[in-house]
Amino acid sequence: MEQLEFPVFLTKQVFKNGDGSTGTLYLVSSDGTLSAAQITAIYQKRWKVEEYHKSVKSNASFAKSPTRTFVTQTSHFIAAIMAFVKLKYEMHKIILL
């Protein structure tokens, strides 16, 4: 980070894992107006997006998709997203509006 041509702000979080061990998370932002709490809140929102992508990828078998054309890939993608939404709905009994 020392060689960056612009300033960055670093925040450190120390937390306990479920097994009792401790972990450290360093978050970096180039926005100097954000507090450590705001940087953490943004990270938590972004992490949910990562969890979504991981779930869709693993539960919808994107890597194993036999599709080759644009139309079949699109259909597979849409079906995977629909399956993800249904899975989340069933898991959490969310009322979709």
N, C-alpha and C positions, 0 to 999 in steps of 0.2 A: 504494500500500500504506500510505501514511502516514495515510490517512483511515479505515482499518479500525478497527473498535471492539474488536478482539481482537488479541492478539499473534500474529505469524507468524514463522517461522524460514526463512531463505533459505540455500540451499547453491548453490555455483557449481561447474560442471565445465567444464574446458577440454580439448578433445580434438582429435585430428588426423583429418581426413577422408581418404578414399581417394585423393583427388587432391593431398594434401599441405597443403591449406589447414587452418586451425584454426577450430574452432567453439566456441561457448560455450553452455552450457545452464544455466539457472537453475531450480531446483526450490524450491517453497515448501510448507511444512507448518504446520499450526496445532498440531501435537503437539510440545510442547517436550521430550518425553522421548526423541525419536528422534535418533540420531546422523546425520551426513551420509551415512554408509554405509548406514544403514537407510532413509533417505529415497530414496537412489538405488536400492536393492534393490526397494522398493515401486514406484517409477517403472518399473523394468525389467519387473516383472510386469504392471503396468497397460498398458505399451506393447504387450506381446504380445496383450492383449485388443484393442487398437486395430488391430493388424495383422490379427487374425482378422476383425474386422468389415469392414475394408477389403477383404480377400480374398473374403469371402463376398459382399459387395456387388458387387464387380467381376466375380468369376468366376461368380456365379450370376445375374447380370443382374437384380437386384431392381428396378432403376429401369425396366427394359423389360418387366417382367412384365405380361401382358395380363389378369391375374386381377382380378376385381371383387368377388366374394362372399367371405365369411369362409371357407367350405370350400375354395374354390380357392386363396385366398391362403395358407391353412394348409398345404395340400398342396404348394404351390410352396416355401414356407419349409422344410418338412421335407425335401423333395427336395434343396433347396440345401444344407442342413446335411449331408445324407448324401453329396452330391457333394464338399463340402469335406473331410469326413473321409476319403473314398476318395482324393482328390487328395493329401492329406497322407500317407496311408498309402503310396501309390505313390511319393511323393517321398522318403520317409524309411524305407520298409520297416519301419514300426513294427508290433510285435506287439500287437494290441488284445486286452485281456483282457475 
